[in-house]
Amino acid sequence: MPGLELVRSPGRVVFRVTRPRISGVLRPRLLLTWLVLAVAAAGVFGLTVGAGSGDYTVPPGGIVPALRGTGAPADVFVVRELRLPRAAVALLGGAALGMSGAIFQAVTRNPLASPDMLGITQGAGAAVAAGVVLGAGTGLGTQTLGLAGAVGAGLLIYLLAWNRGTTGYRIVLVGIGISWMCVSVTTYLLSRAEPYQAQKMLGWLVGNLNDRGWAHAQPLALALVVLVPPVLLLGRLQRALHLGDEVATGLGTPVQRVRMALLLCGAALAAFATAAAGPVLFVALAAPQIARRLARSPAPPVVSAALTGSVIVLVSDLIGQRLLADMVLPVGVVTGVLGAPFLLWQLARTGRPGA
């Protein structure tokens, strides 16, 4: 093709266009990973809205008409009013957590760094507990309290980690300290709570998609619309940070400004996801590492991590709805059971020389 130059190398294709002057790198395996994960997320999403909790099952051929509102009245009601909002929160919340985990792991250069390891989700839990037991923020729902607590914890971590700049090592250490402080506050408040207050808190603290509606999905969707573009625009600079501060500075990257912007975006993504679905553990930890291995990328790829997070939460929620006949398990219980072995494997692998 005139004006188009392609240079192939193992795992990538470099293209250059003369008019207009555009160049870039295409990674076929990364594109294939996006496609496979997107198809998997769409498939599990369809299963969730068609065969979620309850005995009523919408046939595969009736899901799309029900989503459009042109199917059988019973199918339309079950899909659009009961199951679709829950599936939307799972899809969007998983994407936000996966993307947030990829940001934290890339910025800190630590595969064990994630919002639920560094105190973001614990800050949300402490705020919800304070609101329920002490009446702090009277009139605010758990969604608003969780959002405020997660954002506050993220800002506190960054401020305490600042010492003429920040490093990934300091962020991890400070985040672990903040995490345990918030856990202690939450445990103390639970010990003081009345039985009905403790039940309300525990129903949120385990990560739960029961009774989720459009009031939970819409703020999360709006947050993704606002936060995803700057994260993608900062992607090239994020890859430079993965090389280390000295190398990134030598390449002309404003390290501290980029790190602050990415951490704010990552904390905000985790905050909105936690506010909508509660602290769903291990998704932000596991999704970036699974995506990195699928794409064979040196750093966690943000888009792949988002799609992987959506698949994990959707699958976990479907398991929680269908595993037991007499009850629906909270999605956080399922992700905890699946994520704990992954964490142990990561800890064992990280300790190996050269890992």
N, C-alpha and C positions, 0 to 999 in steps of 0.2 A: 504494500500500500504506500503510495507516495507521501512523504512527510512523516512516516512512522518508522521508527527503528526499534528492533527488538534484540535484546542481548540475553541469551539463556545461560543460566548457571545452575548448579545443583540446588533444587528447592526453591528457586525464584526466577522471575522473568523481569528484567529491567526494560522499561519502554520509554521512548522519547518521541515527542511530537513537536515538529518544527513550527507549525502555525495552528493554534497559538502554542507558545513555547511551554510545554508541560512535560514533566518527567515523573516517574514513580517506579515502585517495585510491586509486582504481583507475586503472591505466594500461593501457588495452586493448592497445596495441602491445607493452608489456612482457609481459603475459600471453600474447599470441600468440607472442612470441619464446620464452618458456618451453616452450610446447606444441610448437613446431616443433623446437626443440633436443632436447627429451625424446624425441620420435618419432625424430629422426635418430640419437640415441645408442642407443635401443632397436634400431633397424634394423641399425646397424653392429655392435652387440653380437651380434645374432642371426647375422649373416654371419660374425663371428669364431668363434663356437662351432660353426657349421655347416660352414664352409669355410676353416678356419685352415690352419696348416702341415701338410704331408703330403698324400698322394694321396687319403686317405679323405674323402669328402664326405657329410655328413648332409643328406638332402633337407629342404626347408623344412617339410614336414608332420611330419617326425620330430623337430624340435628341441624343441618343447614337451613331447612325451611323454618324450624323453630327459632333459630337465631334471627332470621329475617322477619319473624312474626307472621308467617303465612302457613304454618303447619297446623296440626291438630291443636285445639285450645288447651288440652291438658299438657301436651308437649311444650307449647309456648310458655305456659305458666311455670312448669317445672324448670325448664332450661333458663329462661330469661329472668325469672324472679327469684328462684331458689339457688340454682347452681352456678349461673354465669358470674354473678358478683364474686362469689367465693373463688372460682377458678381464675378470675381476673386478678384478684389480690395475690393469689399464689404465683401466677405468671409474672406480674409486675414486681412483686416483692422479691421473688427469687432472682430476677434480673438485677434489681437494685443491690441486693446483697452480694451477688457474684461480682458485679462491677466494683463495688466498694472494696471487697476483699482483694481484687486484682490491684487496685490503686494502693492499698496499704502495703501489700507484699512487694510491689515494685518500688515504692518510695523508701521503705525500710530495708529492702533487699533481704527480707527474712520470710521464708515460706510459712512460718508459724504465725505471722502477724495477720490479724483480722479484727473487725470491730468487736466480735464477741470475746476476743482474747485481750484486747487493749482497753476495755472499759466502756466502750460506747453503748453497747446494749445494757450493760450493768447500770450505767447512769440512767438510762430510760427506766429500768426496773426500780431503782431507788426513788425516782421522781413519782412514779405511779404509786409506790408504797406510801410515800409521804402524803400524796394527795388523798389516798383512801383512808389512812389511819389518822393523820393529823389534820385533815381538812385543808391542807395547803392547796391553793388554787381552786377554792370552792367554786363549783359551777363548770369547771373544765372536765372534759371526759378523759378516759385513759389514753385516747389517741393523742390529744394535745399535750398531756402531761408527759407521755413517753417521748414525744418529739422534743419538748423543751429539755428533758433530762439528757437525751442523747446528744443534742447540740451543745448543751452546757458542758458535758463530760469531754467532748471533743475539743472545745475551746480551752478547757482547763489543762488537758494533756499537752496541747501545743504551747501554752504559756509556761507551764512548769518545765517543759523540755527545752525552752529557749535559753541559750547561753551564747550570745553573739552569733546566733544561728541555731539550727537544729540538725541533728543527725539521726539516722534510722535507729541506731543503738539507744540513744537517749529516749526517743519516742517509745520504743518497746518497753524499756525499763519503767518509765513514768506511767505508761498505759497499764502495765501489770499492777503497779501500786494503786492507781486510781480504781482499777477493776475490783481489787480486794477491798478497798475502802467502801465502794458502793455495795458490794455483796454483804459486808458487815452491817451497813445501814439498813439494807433490805431485811436481813435476818432479824435484826433488833426490832424493826417495825412489825414484822410478822409475829414476833413473840408478844407484842403488845396489842395486837389486833383482836377485835371481836370475831367470833366464828364466821359471821356473814361477811365481814371485811376480809378475813383471810381467804375465804372461798373466792371472793371476787378477784383478789390479787393473784392467787395461784392460777386461776383460769386464764389470766393474761400472761403471767410470768413464764409459763411453759411454752409459749408460742402456740397460738390457737387461731384457726380459721373458721371456727364455728360462729354462726350468726354474723358473718361478714357481709356487708352490703355495699351499695354504690357510694355511700358516705365514706367508706374506707378506701375504695378503689380510686375514686376521682382525685383526691389530693395526691395520692401516690403517682398516678398517671401524669398529673401536672408537674410534679417534682422531676420526673424523668424527662419530660419535654424540656424543662429549663436546664437541668444539670448535665444531660448526656452530651449536648453539643460542645460545651467547654471541655469536658473530659476527652472527647475525641480530638478536639483541636490541640489539646496538650499532649496527645499521644506520642508524638515524635520526641518532645522534650522529656516525657516520662521514660522513654527507652534510653535516653541519654543518662538519666539519673541511675538507671540500673547498672551502668558502667562504673559508678562511684563518683563522689563529689569532685575529686580532683580532675578526673577525665572529663566529666560534664562541664566543669568550669573552663577547662582548656578548649572545649568545643564551642564555647560562647554561650552556654546555657546559664541563665540567671537562677542558680540553684535554689536559693532560699525562697524567692518569689514563686517559682514553679512548685516547690515542695509545699508551700503554704496553700497555694491555690488547689493543688491536688488533694491535700489532706482535708481542706474544707469541703470540697466536692464529695470525697469519700465519706466523711462523717455525715454530711447532709443526706446522702443516699441511704446510708445505714439507719439514720434517724427516721426518715420517712417510712422505710420498710418496717422498722421495729414498731413505729407508731401504728401502722396498719395491721400487722400480724402478730405483734409481740416479739419477744426475743427468740427467734428461730435459730437454734445453735448449729454451728459447724458448716452451714451452707457457705458463708463467706470465707471460711478456711479451706474447704475442700474444692469448691467450684473452680477457683483460679488454677489450682494445681492439676486438676483433671483436665481442664482446658489446655493448659500448657503442654501436657503430655500428648493429648490428642493432636495438637497443632505442631508438636515438636519445636516449640518456641523457647528461646532462652529466658524470656520474661513472660509473666502471665498476660495473655492477650485479652484486652478488655471486653471486646464484643463476644468472643468465645466464652469468656467467663460468665457474662450476663446470660447467654443462652443456656449454659450448663447449670447455672443457678436456677433458672426457670424450670428446667427438666427435673432437677433434684427436688424442688419444693412440690411441683405438680405430682411427681411419682410418690413422694412421701405422703402427701395429703390423700392421694387415691388409696394407698395402702392403709392409712389410718381410717378411712371411711369404710373399707371393705374387709379388713382383716377379721374383725370380731362382729358377730351377728347382732349382739345386743347393745353395742355402744360404739361411738366414734372416738378414736384416739386423737388427741391434739397432734398437729403436725410436728411440733417441737419434740414430742416424745419419739416419734419415728426418726427424725433427723438426728436426735441424740444417740439412738441405738445404732444407726448406720454410721454416724460420724466419729464416735469414740474409737472404734478400731482404726479408722483412717488417721486420727490424731496420733495414736500409739505408733502406727507405721511411720508417720512423718517424723516423730521424735526419734525413733530408732534409726531412720535413714539419715537424718540431719547429723547424728553423732558419728557417722562413718567418715573416715578421712577422704577428702575430695568431694564430699556430697554437697 
